[in-house]
Amino acid sequence: MYGFGATSAKAAYNLVDQTIRLFDTTSTRWAACADDAIARLDVYPTLGHEVRHWLDHVTTLWGQKNLVILFNAMNARALNDPAGFWRVIDAIRALRVDDLDTYYTVIYDRSPPQTKPDLWQYQLTCGTRFDIDGRLDEASPIVFTRFAHQHGAPVARVPFSVTALLEACALFAEESWRWALIEDLDSTDARFLARKELERDTLMRLYAPELAVYHVAVHLVANQLNIRNYRKALVAAENLSSLALNLPDDCFDALSVPDELHMTWGERARALLRNRDRGFAFVLLSMTAPPLGEDLASWHDEVLHAAGLPITRDAAHLVGIEAERLVDTLIDGPFSERARRLLSFGRARLAAQGVIGMPSTQGLDTTLLPPLGFADGVWLLPSGTEAELKAWLAATGAIVEQLEEFYSVCGL
């Protein structure tokens, strides 16, 4: 499955069929959330994480491009048009490049963090991907963060992939729900205990090697902006991640590259910009951003100015233009109508929310949510019938098998 899971592996969002599965929540447990604050605290943060993945997929410029590439590949294969099968290769490569962490992440030390974990050191490095023949490709560099213990022993190496940015945004949504729901608990003691438990769990997750991809953006921002408060670091990471996910093509060439990266990475830094690498864009935004202020709107303008980009309102206009152009690149086929609906919804929401940061998933109209599947097989549908959903799942499942089958024989 192509998708993203929550930090607890309780749920996942599927990029291909645009559904959310709650693996650890039954429909009965979901119904209990209406009257049970503890049930809400258990379920809603996980759902908020996955809803943010869905929102980023349909509303960011990265997501809109991904939808066009994906639906064009599905239509080309469904129409059995060999002249258009190159779209299949484009789609699967795009999905795999976005999810670089699957192969390129290396965990050196899988020991779980202690009660008071050893704070990590970090270092930015730049490596290269492999080409289709298995050779190192200098034209396709990757930015990594290497984490190490204080005594120097390595912990993990994590790439700044699109996945890392998406997880920073989803983690912000998850934690926003959790913080708010704790304050809704009905007693002072319950709130105190929940805050203490969250504080302990947060520290353990931040320094869990297996979860490094979820927190790599937060670690970088905290260090670059000298932020010592987790919530503030998460806010900054989410804001800069959403900006990187919304950068139009023309803006990459305007990004300011610090002299230290020009000197150490040389041509690789230029290649990352040519490749429109959103992970590298996030790194540059973090390195050039001014200290985080209380007024986020002013900070947004300062971030854009320091990075060499247009100010907020102009950036939003450029993103809107590029998103509109994407619709014209859709090809006709059995999946086109759904693609156009998703793109239209996403463009409208992007225009309303702007290109930096996103309102919390709290309070989102449930009629706008994607289908939610529960652990007992029940589905919550914002629209349509269960028969229509089953037909959609069957169609996307079959077409994905065909896409992967074709991809596997290319080059033989």
Secondary structure by P-SEA (a helix, b strand, c coil): ccccccccccccccccccccccccccaaaaaaccccaaaaaacaaaaaaaaaaaaaacccaaaaaaaaaaaaaaaaaaacccccaaaaaaaaaaaaaaacccccccccccccccccccbbbbbbbbbccccccccccccbbbbbbbbbcccccccccccccaaaaaaaaaaaaaaaaaaaaaaacccaaaaaaaaaaaaaaaaaaaaccccccccaaaaaaaaaaccccaaaaaaaaaaaaaaaaaccccccccccccaaaaaacaaaaaaaaaaccaaaaaaaaaaacccccccaaaaaaaaaaaaccccaaaaaaaaaaaaaaaaaacccccaaaaaaaaaaaaaaaaaaccccccccccccccccccbbbccccccccccccaaaaaaaaaaaaaaaaaaaaaaaaccc
